[in-house]
Amino acid sequence: MVGPMSGIGAPLGVIRHFTQHHGEFTLKLREKKLSFTGDDYEITTPDGRPFLIMKGKVFSLRNRKLLCDAQGQPILNIRDQIFTLFKQFRIYAGETEEPEICHVKRHFSMLGDKLSVHFQNFDGREVELLVKGSILDRHAEIYAGDIVVARIHRKFMNVGEVFFDQQTYYLTVGPGVDAAMMAAVCVCLDEVANEKN
């Protein structure tokens, strides 16, 4: 049994609005592979209330994805960096292309997928998070130093998901951790897993 995540003392992330929860906060990310782009996700609370929407962009040279709030307003956009040795993603505010507010990079590891996440926190600190685990094995944890700030696990596929080629993930973020940024990191990890398949 995995224990609860403790608070980290100060809000952590790039969008302050999405850090305003005082306990652990769980989101359900459901990939819709039969969408026109193949990169759309429904992001809801576990009881099905809309929270965020991830939209893939059709014919995008950099495999761009747009993260929107429940009303469809752009929050973040993720760009897959092409022509790099290891998978990298650059994240920007809204629909802008500059400045970069977060950088996600895959690293080689014999023990599973390992990603680093670099961003400037609200208080101006430069922060590095490490994502350790394997979405192929259905779990990963996101660390700030030695503290787990978020957990990702993939639900075992049921018959409907196999038929419609969908995947469902659960993302639990710790108190004061930016749920929108963590959702974007979860999508990056899923992209790494898809590349390996």
Secondary structure, 3 states (H helix, E strand, C coil): CCCCCCCCCCCECCCHHHHCCCCCEEEEEEEECCCCCCCEEEEECCCCCEEEEEEECCCCCCCCEEEEECCCCEEEEEEEECCCCCCEEEEEECCCCCCEEEEEEEECCCCCEEEEEEEECCCCCEEEEEEEEEHHHCEEEEEECCEEEEEEEECCCCHHHHHHCCEEEEEEECCCECHHHHHHHHHHHHHHHHHHC
